[in-house]
Amino acid sequence: MVVLTGREVARHVEIGDREQVQPAGVDLTVRAVYRIEGRGALMKNEIALPFLTRIEPVEIEGKSLYHLNTGSYLIRFNEVVRVPKDCIGLILPRSSLMRMGADTVGAVWEPGYEGRGVCLLVVHNRTSSETEGYRGRYMGEGMENEESRSA
């Protein structure tokens, strides 16, 4: 398996800003956010997708922000991706997203896929202000000298 660098991946993605190119990939941006409502179904010869309701961003200090409660959302990306026929595309979350209590679930973009893809955004928690911070027994775990510690 060969993993492409961010510069190599950027040749196959219509990006709006060179700052989206990272050493190991390309940061994608949000075009639309949808609340998933109802049920979907995967059947032998048919797929029934659930109803989606678009969530509009709120303008705060000149920035478009989404206020999302705990739950699952479908995210449509801005960038058009063109996966070469000898590659697959993978979506992985940035660690910054994890630190906010959210995660993305992506799927394989097949060889030859072209389009503005989607992923599932899962918001696990939501805080409205800074917390006291973690002070539990695992604070600093794995940071001490492993040789001086018994398992």
Residue, then its C-alpha position, 0 to 999 in steps of 0.5 A: m500500500v502506498v499513501l500519498t502526501g498532501r501535495e499529491v492528494a491536492r492534485h485530485v481535490e479542488i481546494g479553495d486555499r493552499e492552507q488546506v494541504q497538510p503533510a498527510g492529506v487535505d483538509l476538507t471544508v463544510r458545504a452543508v450540514y443535515r440532520i438525519e430524520g427518520r429511518g433508512a433501509l438497506m435491502k437486497n436490491e434497493i436502498a431507502l435513504p432517510f429524510l435530511t433537513r438542512i441546518e443553516p449556520v448562524e452568523i457570529e462576528g462575520k463567521s458562519l457557525y453551526h450549533l449542533n446538539t449531541g447526535s448524528y449529522l450528514i456533512r457535505f463537503n465543499e471540495v470536489v474530489r476525483v479519485p484516480k482509478d488506481c487509488i481509493g479515498l479515505i476520510l479520517p478526522r482531525s484530532s482537533l475535532m476529537r478534542m471537541g467531543a466529536d468524530t467523523v465516520g467516513a467510508v471508502w471513496e472507490p477508484g474513479y469516484e468524482g463528486r462532493g462527498v459526505c461523511l457522518l459527523v457524530v457529536h458526542n458531547r457539548t459544553s457551553s463553557e470551559t470546564e475545570g479540566y481533568r484531575g483524575r488518576y490517569m492524568g499524565e499517564g504514559m508520560e513517565n519513564e516506563e523503565s521506572r514503573s511497574a506494569 
